[in-house]
Amino acid sequence: VSRITIVTNGPPQVIDQIEAQLERLVPVHKVTDLTTAGPHVERELALIKVAGTGEKRVEALRVAEIFRAHVVDTTTTSFVFELTGAPEKIDSFIALMRGLGLVEVGRSGVVGMIRGAESV
């Protein structure tokens, strides 16, 4: 069994229509709107590659430390950072890295779960 998280915006009628269409798919066991199910947590994972030398390299590491990003790969001319958190946090990190040699970004998309001992 696997879980797929879909993030969408729209009026309640559109969300209801999306839920109804998903529930009609044969292999789907359950559809839950986390925004109406109660308190929940959302996180996203991103891998961000930044190339640079000298002062830009030092600044990229400083910014990564502030955001609590982890270095998962490094060469003499680049870093790959791993960052998890709210999408807004990842957006902010990427925006700062643009001026420091951003090469590419891979994002998982949002994953969510209801808080507490309950299961979806």
N, CA, C and O atoms as CSV, one atom per row, in Angstrom:
chain,resi,resn,atom,element,x,y,z
A,1,VAL,N,N,0.855,-1.172,0.000
A,1,VAL,CA,C,0.000,0.000,0.000
A,1,VAL,C,C,0.898,1.231,0.000
A,1,VAL,O,O,1.889,1.284,0.728
A,2,SER,N,N,0.555,2.196,-0.799
A,2,SER,CA,C,1.312,3.445,-0.814
A,2,SER,C,C,0.351,4.616,-0.707
A,2,SER,O,O,-0.854,4.477,-0.916
A,3,ARG,N,N,0.904,5.757,-0.383
A,3,ARG,CA,C,0.106,6.962,-0.188
A,3,ARG,C,C,0.542,8.000,-1.203
A,3,ARG,O,O,1.733,8.167,-1.466
A,4,ILE,N,N,-0.427,8.692,-1.768
A,4,ILE,CA,C,-0.148,9.791,-2.688
A,4,ILE,C,C,-0.772,11.051,-2.107
A,4,ILE,O,O,-1.939,11.043,-1.716
A,5,THR,N,N,-0.014,12.119,-2.049
A,5,THR,CA,C,-0.516,13.396,-1.560
A,5,THR,C,C,-0.714,14.319,-2.749
A,5,THR,O,O,0.202,14.528,-3.544
A,6,ILE,N,N,-1.910,14.869,-2.866
A,6,ILE,CA,C,-2.216,15.807,-3.939
A,6,ILE,C,C,-2.500,17.158,-3.296
A,6,ILE,O,O,-3.318,17.258,-2.381
A,7,VAL,N,N,-1.826,18.191,-3.775
A,7,VAL,CA,C,-2.041,19.542,-3.267
A,7,VAL,C,C,-2.766,20.325,-4.350
A,7,VAL,O,O,-2.318,20.384,-5.495
A,8,THR,N,N,-3.890,20.924,-3.978
A,8,THR,CA,C,-4.668,21.686,-4.950
A,8,THR,C,C,-5.363,22.849,-4.257
A,8,THR,O,O,-5.537,22.845,-3.038
A,9,ASN,N,N,-5.749,23.824,-5.026
A,9,ASN,CA,C,-6.504,24.968,-4.519
A,9,ASN,C,C,-7.811,25.056,-5.277
A,9,ASN,O,O,-7.892,24.663,-6.441
A,10,GLY,N,N,-8.818,25.565,-4.626
A,10,GLY,CA,C,-10.090,25.760,-5.309
A,10,GLY,C,C,-11.218,25.855,-4.321
A,10,GLY,O,O,-11.046,25.600,-3.129
A,11,PRO,N,N,-12.386,26.228,-4.831
A,11,PRO,CA,C,-13.553,26.293,-3.961
A,11,PRO,C,C,-13.967,24.888,-3.512
A,11,PRO,O,O,-13.569,23.899,-4.127
A,12,PRO,N,N,-14.757,24.799,-2.449
A,12,PRO,CA,C,-15.161,23.485,-1.925
A,12,PRO,C,C,-15.769,22.553,-2.975
A,12,PRO,O,O,-15.562,21.341,-2.911
A,13,GLN,N,N,-16.518,23.099,-3.941
A,13,GLN,CA,C,-17.123,22.250,-4.972
A,13,GLN,C,C,-16.057,21.547,-5.806
A,13,GLN,O,O,-16.203,20.373,-6.146
A,14,VAL,N,N,-14.999,22.257,-6.131
A,14,VAL,CA,C,-13.912,21.670,-6.926
A,14,VAL,C,C,-13.205,20.589,-6.119
A,14,VAL,O,O,-12.906,19.520,-6.650
A,15,ILE,N,N,-12.935,20.851,-4.851
A,15,ILE,CA,C,-12.285,19.854,-3.992
A,15,ILE,C,C,-13.170,18.619,-3.872
A,15,ILE,O,O,-12.678,17.494,-3.955
A,16,ASP,N,N,-14.482,18.820,-3.676
A,16,ASP,CA,C,-15.413,17.686,-3.596
A,16,ASP,C,C,-15.397,16.873,-4.883
A,16,ASP,O,O,-15.433,15.644,-4.837
A,17,GLN,N,N,-15.343,17.545,-6.030
A,17,GLN,CA,C,-15.312,16.851,-7.324
A,17,GLN,C,C,-14.029,16.037,-7.470
A,17,GLN,O,O,-14.066,14.905,-7.953
A,18,ILE,N,N,-12.909,16.595,-7.064
A,18,ILE,CA,C,-11.634,15.865,-7.126
A,18,ILE,C,C,-11.707,14.624,-6.245
A,18,ILE,O,O,-11.310,13.538,-6.666
A,19,GLU,N,N,-12.215,14.782,-5.020
A,19,GLU,CA,C,-12.340,13.637,-4.110
A,19,GLU,C,C,-13.239,12.566,-4.710
A,19,GLU,O,O,-12.909,11.381,-4.655
A,20,ALA,N,N,-14.376,12.968,-5.285
A,20,ALA,CA,C,-15.313,12.001,-5.871
A,20,ALA,C,C,-14.666,11.231,-7.017
A,20,ALA,O,O,-14.841,10.018,-7.126
A,21,GLN,N,N,-13.923,11.925,-7.867
A,21,GLN,CA,C,-13.271,11.248,-8.993
A,21,GLN,C,C,-12.186,10.293,-8.510
A,21,GLN,O,O,-12.038,9.201,-9.058
A,22,LEU,N,N,-11.425,10.689,-7.489
A,22,LEU,CA,C,-10.390,9.802,-6.955
A,22,LEU,C,C,-10.996,8.555,-6.324
A,22,LEU,O,O,-10.465,7.457,-6.484
A,23,GLU,N,N,-12.109,8.721,-5.605
A,23,GLU,CA,C,-12.747,7.577,-4.952
A,23,GLU,C,C,-13.276,6.565,-5.956
A,23,GLU,O,O,-13.424,5.390,-5.619
A,24,ARG,N,N,-13.568,6.994,-7.190
A,24,ARG,CA,C,-14.061,6.084,-8.228
A,24,ARG,C,C,-12.965,5.219,-8.841
A,24,ARG,O,O,-13.259,4.227,-9.508
A,25,LEU,N,N,-11.720,5.584,-8.622
A,25,LEU,CA,C,-10.624,4.773,-9.154
A,25,LEU,C,C,-10.589,3.445,-8.405
A,25,LEU,O,O,-10.635,3.429,-7.175
A,26,VAL,N,N,-10.510,2.340,-9.128
A,26,VAL,CA,C,-10.601,1.002,-8.532
A,26,VAL,C,C,-9.574,0.756,-7.429
A,26,VAL,O,O,-9.966,0.306,-6.353
A,27,PRO,N,N,-8.274,1.027,-7.634
A,27,PRO,CA,C,-7.318,0.683,-6.579
A,27,PRO,C,C,-7.271,1.656,-5.397
A,27,PRO,O,O,-6.496,1.438,-4.465
A,28,VAL,N,N,-8.077,2.719,-5.409
A,28,VAL,CA,C,-8.052,3.684,-4.310
A,28,VAL,C,C,-8.875,3.148,-3.145
A,28,VAL,O,O,-10.047,2.810,-3.310
A,29,HIS,N,N,-8.252,3.070,-1.955
A,29,HIS,CA,C,-8.931,2.562,-0.769
A,29,HIS,C,C,-9.623,3.666,0.014
A,29,HIS,O,O,-10.687,3.446,0.593
A,30,LYS,N,N,-9.021,4.862,0.036
A,30,LYS,CA,C,-9.584,5.940,0.841
A,30,LYS,C,C,-9.044,7.284,0.359
A,30,LYS,O,O,-7.882,7.386,-0.036
A,31,VAL,N,N,-9.887,8.309,0.392
A,31,VAL,CA,C,-9.486,9.677,0.066
A,31,VAL,C,C,-9.805,10.545,1.282
A,31,VAL,O,O,-10.925,10.513,1.793
A,32,THR,N,N,-8.828,11.318,1.745
A,32,THR,CA,C,-9.019,12.180,2.910
A,32,THR,C,C,-8.506,13.580,2.603
A,32,THR,O,O,-7.391,13.742,2.107
A,33,ASP,N,N,-9.313,14.582,2.895
A,33,ASP,CA,C,-8.894,15.977,2.778
A,33,ASP,C,C,-8.302,16.383,4.123
A,33,ASP,O,O,-9.035,16.611,5.085
A,34,LEU,N,N,-6.986,16.472,4.189
A,34,LEU,CA,C,-6.325,16.778,5.459
A,34,LEU,C,C,-6.690,18.156,5.998
A,34,LEU,O,O,-6.655,18.381,7.208
A,35,THR,N,N,-7.038,19.075,5.108
A,35,THR,CA,C,-7.358,20.426,5.577
A,35,THR,C,C,-8.660,20.458,6.364
A,35,THR,O,O,-8.881,21.381,7.148
A,36,THR,N,N,-9.525,19.467,6.169
A,36,THR,CA,C,-10.778,19.413,6.926
A,36,THR,C,C,-10.775,18.285,7.952
A,36,THR,O,O,-11.709,18.178,8.747
A,37,ALA,N,N,-9.751,17.449,7.952
A,37,ALA,CA,C,-9.689,16.297,8.862
A,37,ALA,C,C,-9.191,16.673,10.252
A,37,ALA,O,O,-9.227,15.848,11.165
A,38,GLY,N,N,-8.735,17.888,10.419
A,38,GLY,CA,C,-8.230,18.319,11.717
A,38,GLY,C,C,-6.781,18.746,11.630
A,38,GLY,O,O,-6.239,18.893,10.535
A,39,PRO,N,N,-6.143,18.949,12.786
A,39,PRO,CA,C,-4.741,19.382,12.788
A,39,PRO,C,C,-3.858,18.368,12.057
A,39,PRO,O,O,-3.994,17.158,12.235
A,40,HIS,N,N,-2.964,18.887,11.243
A,40,HIS,CA,C,-2.085,18.004,10.471
A,40,HIS,C,C,-0.732,18.682,10.263
A,40,HIS,O,O,-0.582,19.886,10.467
A,41,VAL,N,N,0.239,17.885,9.854
A,41,VAL,CA,C,1.563,18.411,9.532
A,41,VAL,C,C,1.818,18.195,8.050
A,41,VAL,O,O,1.372,17.205,7.469
A,42,GLU,N,N,2.529,19.116,7.453
A,42,GLU,CA,C,2.914,19.024,6.045
A,42,GLU,C,C,4.404,19.295,5.943
A,42,GLU,O,O,4.920,20.210,6.585
A,43,ARG,N,N,5.091,18.507,5.142
A,43,ARG,CA,C,6.518,18.714,4.907
A,43,ARG,C,C,6.834,18.380,3.455
A,43,ARG,O,O,6.109,17.643,2.786
A,44,GLU,N,N,7.934,18.946,2.999
A,44,GLU,CA,C,8.422,18.688,1.654
A,44,GLU,C,C,9.926,18.462,1.739
A,44,GLU,O,O,10.597,19.018,2.608
A,45,LEU,N,N,10.445,17.653,0.844
A,45,LEU,CA,C,11.881,17.393,0.751
A,45,LEU,C,C,12.388,17.998,-0.550
A,45,LEU,O,O,11.739,17.880,-1.590
A,46,ALA,N,N,13.535,18.639,-0.493
A,46,ALA,CA,C,14.149,19.187,-1.702
A,46,ALA,C,C,15.639,18.879,-1.706
A,46,ALA,O,O,16.299,18.906,-0.667
A,47,LEU,N,N,16.154,18.589,-2.888
A,47,LEU,CA,C,17.598,18.504,-3.121
A,47,LEU,C,C,17.950,19.696,-3.991
A,47,LEU,O,O,17.355,19.893,-5.051
A,48,ILE,N,N,18.911,20.490,-3.552
A,48,ILE,CA,C,19.271,21.734,-4.227
A,48,ILE,C,C,20.761,21.721,-4.528
A,48,ILE,O,O,21.588,21.634,-3.620
A,49,LYS,N,N,21.098,21.810,-5.817
A,49,LYS,CA,C,22.510,21.837,-6.219
A,49,LYS,C,C,22.942,23.273,-6.461
A,49,LYS,O,O,22.282,24.025,-7.178
A,50,VAL,N,N,24.067,23.640,-5.847
A,50,VAL,CA,C,24.618,24.987,-5.958
A,50,VAL,C,C,26.087,24.857,-6.340
A,50,VAL,O,O,26.835,24.111,-5.709
A,51,ALA,N,N,26.496,25.586,-7.377
A,51,ALA,CA,C,27.895,25.578,-7.802
A,51,ALA,C,C,28.511,26.931,-7.487
A,51,ALA,O,O,27.868,27.970,-7.635
A,52,GLY,N,N,29.749,26.906,-7.057
A,52,GLY,CA,C,30.423,28.162,-6.775
A,52,GLY,C,C,31.737,27.931,-6.061
A,52,GLY,O,O,31.999,26.856,-5.522
A,53,THR,N,N,32.550,28.963,-6.071
A,53,THR,CA,C,33.839,28.914,-5.383
A,53,THR,C,C,33.999,30.204,-4.589
A,53,THR,O,O,33.230,31.152,-4.744
A,54,GLY,N,N,34.996,30.214,-3.751
A,54,GLY,CA,C,35.320,31.428,-3.004
A,54,GLY,C,C,34.224,31.873,-2.067
A,54,GLY,O,O,33.634,31.065,-1.349
A,55,GLU,N,N,33.954,33.177,-2.081
A,55,GLU,CA,C,32.992,33.780,-1.159
A,55,GLU,C,C,31.573,33.253,-1.360
A,55,GLU,O,O,30.832,33.091,-0.390
A,56,LYS,N,N,31.185,32.983,-2.610
A,56,LYS,CA,C,29.834,32.452,-2.852
A,56,LYS,C,C,29.666,31.073,-2.228
A,56,LYS,O,O,28.596,30.740,-1.718
A,57,ARG,N,N,30.716,30.285,-2.270
A,57,ARG,CA,C,30.670,28.948,-1.654
A,57,ARG,C,C,30.498,29.068,-0.134
A,57,ARG,O,O,29.701,28.346,0.465
A,58,VAL,N,N,31.239,29.970,0.469
A,58,VAL,CA,C,31.149,30.198,1.916
A,58,VAL,C,C,29.756,30.710,2.282
A,58,VAL,O,O,29.166,30.267,3.267
A,59,GLU,N,N,29.239,31.636,1.491
A,59,GLU,CA,C,27.907,32.192,1.752
A,59,GLU,C,C,26.819,31.126,1.603
A,59,GLU,O,O,25.872,31.101,2.389
A,60,ALA,N,N,26.942,30.250,0.610
A,60,ALA,CA,C,25.967,29.163,0.431
A,60,ALA,C,C,25.948,28.262,1.662
A,60,ALA,O,O,24.878,27.857,2.117
A,61,LEU,N,N,27.109,27.949,2.199
A,61,LEU,CA,C,27.179,27.129,3.416
A,61,LEU,C,C,26.575,27.854,4.620
A,61,LEU,O,O,25.918,27.232,5.455
A,62,ARG,N,N,26.796,29.153,4.708
A,62,ARG,CA,C,26.241,29.937,5.818
A,62,ARG,C,C,24.715,29.949,5.759
A,62,ARG,O,O,24.044,29.751,6.772
A,63,VAL,N,N,24.174,30.183,4.563
A,63,VAL,CA,C,22.717,30.189,4.390
A,63,VAL,C,C,22.146,28.802,4.693
A,63,VAL,O,O,21.103,28.683,5.335
A,64,ALA,N,N,22.827,27.764,4.232
A,64,ALA,CA,C,22.374,26.393,4.490
A,64,ALA,C,C,22.313,26.115,5.988
A,64,ALA,O,O,21.391,25.451,6.462
A,65,GLU,N,N,23.280,26.614,6.722
A,65,GLU,CA,C,23.293,26.409,8.175
A,65,GLU,C,C,22.099,27.103,8.831
A,65,GLU,O,O,21.474,26.546,9.734
A,66,ILE,N,N,21.786,28.303,8.385
A,66,ILE,CA,C,20.640,29.043,8.925
A,66,ILE,C,C,19.339,28.272,8.687
A,66,ILE,O,O,18.472,28.222,9.559
A,67,PHE,N,N,19.213,27.674,7.501
A,67,PHE,CA,C,18.002,26.930,7.140
A,67,PHE,C,C,18.027,25.477,7.622
A,67,PHE,O,O,17.069,24.731,7.423
A,68,ARG,N,N,19.131,25.090,8.256
A,68,ARG,CA,C,19.328,23.714,8.721
A,68,ARG,C,C,19.292,22.706,7.577
A,68,ARG,O,O,18.778,21.598,7.726
A,69,ALA,N,N,19.839,23.104,6.441
A,69,ALA,CA,C,19.977,22.198,5.302
A,69,ALA,C,C,21.220,21.342,5.524
A,69,ALA,O,O,22.186,21.785,6.146
A,70,HIS,N,N,21.188,20.131,5.020
A,70,HIS,CA,C,22.318,19.214,5.161
A,70,HIS,C,C,23.049,19.089,3.830
A,70,HIS,O,O,22.419,19.041,2.774
A,71,VAL,N,N,24.365,19.036,3.881
A,71,VAL,CA,C,25.163,18.784,2.687
A,71,VAL,C,C,25.170,17.276,2.472
A,71,VAL,O,O,25.666,16.529,3.315
A,72,VAL,N,N,24.613,16.822,1.329
A,72,VAL,CA,C,24.582,15.385,1.046
A,72,VAL,C,C,25.588,14.988,-0.028
A,72,VAL,O,O,25.857,13.803,-0.228
A,73,ASP,N,N,26.145,15.985,-0.721
A,73,ASP,CA,C,27.203,15.712,-1.695
A,73,ASP,C,C,28.002,16.995,-1.873
A,73,ASP,O,O,27.453,18.097,-1.848
A,74,THR,N,N,29.300,16.832,-2.053
A,74,THR,CA,C,30.142,18.005,-2.270
A,74,THR,C,C,31.292,17.654,-3.201
A,74,THR,O,O,31.835,16.549,-3.165
A,75,THR,N,N,31.647,18.623,-4.034
A,75,THR,CA,C,32.851,18.533,-4.859
A,75,THR,C,C,33.613,19.831,-4.621
A,75,THR,O,O,33.203,20.653,-3.801
A,76,THR,N,N,34.700,20.015,-5.324
A,76,THR,CA,C,35.460,21.256,-5.147
A,76,THR,C,C,34.722,22.465,-5.706
A,76,THR,O,O,35.068,23.604,-5.394
A,77,THR,N,N,33.699,22.222,-6.536
A,77,THR,CA,C,32.987,23.346,-7.151
A,77,THR,C,C,31.484,23.358,-6.897
A,77,THR,O,O,30.790,24.252,-7.382
A,78,SER,N,N,30.962,22.382,-6.144
A,78,SER,CA,C,29.508,22.364,-5.937
A,78,SER,C,C,29.108,21.669,-4.643
A,78,SER,O,O,29.888,20.938,-4.032
A,79,PHE,N,N,27.865,21.924,-4.248
A,79,PHE,CA,C,27.226,21.249,-3.117
A,79,PHE,C,C,25.871,20.751,-3.575
A,79,PHE,O,O,25.259,21.333,-4.470
A,80,VAL,N,N,25.397,19.668,-2.960
A,80,VAL,CA,C,23.986,19.302,-3.031
A,80,VAL,C,C,23.482,19.359,-1.597
A,80,VAL,O,O,23.977,18.657,-0.716
A,81,PHE,N,N,22.482,20.216,-1.384
A,81,PHE,CA,C,21.875,20.369,-0.067
A,81,PHE,C,C,20.566,19.598,-0.013
A,81,PHE,O,O,19.833,19.517,-0.999
A,82,GLU,N,N,20.286,19.034,1.155
A,82,GLU,CA,C,18.987,18.411,1.422
A,82,GLU,C,C,18.270,19.297,2.426
A,82,GLU,O,O,18.821,19.646,3.470
A,83,LEU,N,N,17.042,19.654,2.100
A,83,LEU,CA,C,16.267,20.532,2.970
A,83,LEU,C,C,14.851,19.993,3.093
A,83,LEU,O,O,14.224,19.644,2.093
A,84,THR,N,N,14.351,19.927,4.318
A,84,THR,CA,C,12.965,19.531,4.540
A,84,THR,C,C,12.265,20.629,5.313
A,84,THR,O,O,12.884,21.357,6.088
A,85,GLY,N,N,10.969,20.738,5.091
A,85,GLY,CA,C,10.185,21.725,5.815
A,85,GLY,C,C,8.966,22.139,5.030
A,85,GLY,O,O,8.566,21.477,4.072
A,86,ALA,N,N,8.384,23.239,5.446
A,86,ALA,CA,C,7.217,23.783,4.760
A,86,ALA,C,C,7.637,24.271,3.374
A,86,ALA,O,O,8.770,24.718,3.193
A,87,PRO,N,N,6.738,24.189,2.400
A,87,PRO,CA,C,7.075,24.654,1.051
A,87,PRO,C,C,7.588,26.091,1.020
A,87,PRO,O,O,8.450,26.418,0.204
A,88,GLU,N,N,7.074,26.950,1.893
A,88,GLU,CA,C,7.517,28.347,1.929
A,88,GLU,C,C,8.981,28.452,2.356
A,88,GLU,O,O,9.720,29.298,1.854
A,89,LYS,N,N,9.392,27.600,3.274
A,89,LYS,CA,C,10.789,27.581,3.717
A,89,LYS,C,C,11.691,27.175,2.551
A,89,LYS,O,O,12.737,27.785,2.327
A,90,ILE,N,N,11.286,26.156,1.820
A,90,ILE,CA,C,12.079,25.681,0.683
A,90,ILE,C,C,12.124,26.747,-0.405
A,90,ILE,O,O,13.174,26.977,-1.004
A,91,ASP,N,N,10.988,27.401,-0.666
A,91,ASP,CA,C,10.961,28.491,-1.653
A,91,ASP,C,C,11.946,29.596,-1.273
A,91,ASP,O,O,12.663,30.110,-2.131
A,92,SER,N,N,11.982,29.960,0.002
A,92,SER,CA,C,12.891,31.018,0.470
A,92,SER,C,C,14.350,30.621,0.291
A,92,SER,O,O,15.171,31.431,-0.140
A,93,PHE,N,N,14.673,29.367,0.625
A,93,PHE,CA,C,16.041,28.877,0.476
A,93,PHE,C,C,16.463,28.919,-0.993
A,93,PHE,O,O,17.560,29.373,-1.320
A,94,ILE,N,N,15.591,28.446,-1.866
A,94,ILE,CA,C,15.891,28.444,-3.303
A,94,ILE,C,C,16.099,29.871,-3.802
A,94,ILE,O,O,17.015,30.124,-4.584
A,95,ALA,N,N,15.263,30.800,-3.363
A,95,ALA,CA,C,15.398,32.199,-3.790
A,95,ALA,C,C,16.763,32.759,-3.403
A,95,ALA,O,O,17.390,33.465,-4.193
A,96,LEU,N,N,17.227,32.448,-2.192
A,96,LEU,CA,C,18.545,32.925,-1.759
A,96,LEU,C,C,19.672,32.257,-2.545
A,96,LEU,O,O,20.687,32.892,-2.832
A,97,MET,N,N,19.502,30.993,-2.891
A,97,MET,CA,C,20.549,30.266,-3.613
A,97,MET,C,C,20.666,30.708,-5.073
A,97,MET,O,O,21.700,30.485,-5.702
A,98,ARG,N,N,19.622,31.328,-5.617
A,98,ARG,CA,C,19.690,31.799,-7.014
A,98,ARG,C,C,20.870,32.744,-7.212
A,98,ARG,O,O,21.542,32.690,-8.243
A,99,GLY,N,N,21.122,33.593,-6.252
A,99,GLY,CA,C,22.231,34.535,-6.356
A,99,GLY,C,C,23.578,33.942,-5.992
A,99,GLY,O,O,24.607,34.608,-6.103
A,100,LEU,N,N,23.572,32.681,-5.556
A,100,LEU,CA,C,24.820,32.050,-5.112
A,100,LEU,C,C,25.248,30.889,-5.999
A,100,LEU,O,O,26.159,30.143,-5.639
A,101,GLY,N,N,24.605,30.725,-7.156
A,101,GLY,CA,C,25.026,29.686,-8.090
A,101,GLY,C,C,24.096,28.491,-8.189
A,101,GLY,O,O,24.555,27.376,-8.438
A,102,LEU,N,N,22.804,28.697,-8.001
A,102,LEU,CA,C,21.836,27.608,-8.109
A,102,LEU,C,C,21.953,26.917,-9.462
A,102,LEU,O,O,21.936,27.574,-10.502
A,103,VAL,N,N,22.071,25.588,-9.447
A,103,VAL,CA,C,22.191,24.806,-10.677
A,103,VAL,C,C,20.888,24.074,-10.972
A,103,VAL,O,O,20.347,24.187,-12.072
A,104,GLU,N,N,20.378,23.319,-9.993
A,104,GLU,CA,C,19.121,22.606,-10.199
A,104,GLU,C,C,18.463,22.267,-8.874
A,104,GLU,O,O,19.091,22.279,-7.816
A,105,VAL,N,N,17.158,21.960,-8.971
A,105,VAL,CA,C,16.346,21.661,-7.794
A,105,VAL,C,C,15.473,20.453,-8.091
A,105,VAL,O,O,14.886,20.345,-9.167
A,106,GLY,N,N,15.394,19.541,-7.119
A,106,GLY,CA,C,14.435,18.439,-7.170
A,106,GLY,C,C,13.588,18.502,-5.916
A,106,GLY,O,O,14.110,18.554,-4.802
A,107,ARG,N,N,12.260,18.497,-6.105
A,107,ARG,CA,C,11.347,18.602,-4.952
A,107,ARG,C,C,10.399,17.417,-4.931
A,107,ARG,O,O,9.933,16.951,-5.971
A,108,SER,N,N,10.122,16.937,-3.720
A,108,SER,CA,C,9.243,15.781,-3.569
A,108,SER,C,C,7.774,16.143,-3.702
A,108,SER,O,O,6.959,15.293,-4.060
A,109,GLY,N,N,7.430,17.374,-3.422
A,109,GLY,CA,C,6.026,17.725,-3.259
A,109,GLY,C,C,5.656,17.520,-1.796
A,109,GLY,O,O,6.403,16.898,-1.040
A,110,VAL,N,N,4.526,18.035,-1.409
A,110,VAL,CA,C,4.115,18.002,-0.007
A,110,VAL,C,C,3.646,16.611,0.393
A,110,VAL,O,O,2.938,15.938,-0.357
A,111,VAL,N,N,4.053,16.192,1.585
A,111,VAL,CA,C,3.562,14.969,2.215
A,111,VAL,C,C,2.903,15.403,3.513
A,111,VAL,O,O,3.456,16.220,4.249
A,112,GLY,N,N,1.724,14.861,3.799
A,112,GLY,CA,C,1.016,15.290,4.994
A,112,GLY,C,C,0.503,14.130,5.815
A,112,GLY,O,O,0.337,13.017,5.315
A,113,MET,N,N,0.251,14.408,7.097
A,113,MET,CA,C,-0.277,13.422,8.030
A,113,MET,C,C,-1.090,14.124,9.099
A,113,MET,O,O,-0.768,15.240,9.505
A,114,ILE,N,N,-2.149,13.462,9.553
A,114,ILE,CA,C,-2.947,13.977,10.660
A,114,ILE,C,C,-2.125,13.860,11.937
A,114,ILE,O,O,-1.413,12.876,12.136
A,115,ARG,N,N,-2.226,14.869,12.802
A,115,ARG,CA,C,-1.506,14.837,14.080
A,115,ARG,C,C,-2.181,13.865,15.039
A,115,ARG,O,O,-3.369,13.572,14.910
A,116,GLY,N,N,-1.412,13.372,15.995
A,116,GLY,CA,C,-1.959,12.495,17.027
A,116,GLY,C,C,-1.863,11.029,16.656
A,116,GLY,O,O,-1.191,10.661,15.693
A,117,ALA,N,N,-2.544,10.195,17.431
A,117,ALA,CA,C,-2.445,8.741,17.278
A,117,ALA,C,C,-3.338,8.187,16.170
A,117,ALA,O,O,-3.208,7.019,15.801
A,118,GLU,N,N,-4.246,9.010,15.633
A,118,GLU,CA,C,-5.152,8.545,14.585
A,118,GLU,C,C,-4.434,8.284,13.276
A,118,GLU,O,O,-3.398,8.882,12.984
A,119,SER,N,N,-5.003,7.378,12.491
A,119,SER,CA,C,-4.504,7.091,11.150
A,119,SER,C,C,-5.507,7.622,10.142
A,119,SER,O,O,-6.686,7.770,10.460
A,120,VAL,N,N,-5.060,7.905,8.948
A,120,VAL,CA,C,-5.981,8.400,7.923
A,120,VAL,C,C,-6.801,7.268,7.376
A,120,VAL,O,O,-7.639,7.480,6.500
